Amino acid sequence: MNNLHVLGERIKYYRKLSNMTQKDLSANLGVAPRYIGNIEQGHRAPSLEMLVEMCEWFNVGMSDIMPLKTKQTEKAKMIDEIVIVLNAWEPQQIGMLKAMVSSLNR
């Protein structure tokens, strides 16, 4: 997963956490819904100004949204990617996965 995809997943996560649709967010930011969709899918990078506005709408800091390039182990990268995916899941889905993983440790 490249940085644009990670950024898009984080934006999608915070948008959903804010109970906004792509249409809602695009209206608040004055852009087309397709623009938001392209960002969330990792096809397009938002401008710095747009990122600042998104952070204001989501009430989060820039560091919450921006993927940082750091030297990570392969394991740490995989864990980060799993967390991004899990953030979009419903609690029931996470509970089922937790039960599956727990059964592997027995």
Long-range contacts (C-beta under 8 A, 24 or more apart in sequence): 1-81, 1-84, 2-42, 3-67, 3-69, 4-42, 4-43, 4-44, 4-45, 5-41, 5-42, 6-42, 6-67, 6-80, 6-81, 6-84, 7-39, 7-42, 7-45, 7-46, 7-65, 7-66, 7-67, 8-39, 8-40, 8-41, 8-42, 8-43, 9-40, 9-42, 9-84, 9-85, 9-87, 9-88, 10-64, 10-65, 10-66, 10-67, 10-84, 11-36, 11-39, 11-40, 11-46, 11-54, 11-65, 12-40, 12-88, 13-84, 13-87, 13-88, 14-54, 14-58, 14-60, 14-64, 14-65, 15-40, 15-58, 16-88, 17-58, 18-57, 18-58, 18-59, 20-57, 25-54, 25-57, 28-57, 29-53, 29-54, 29-57
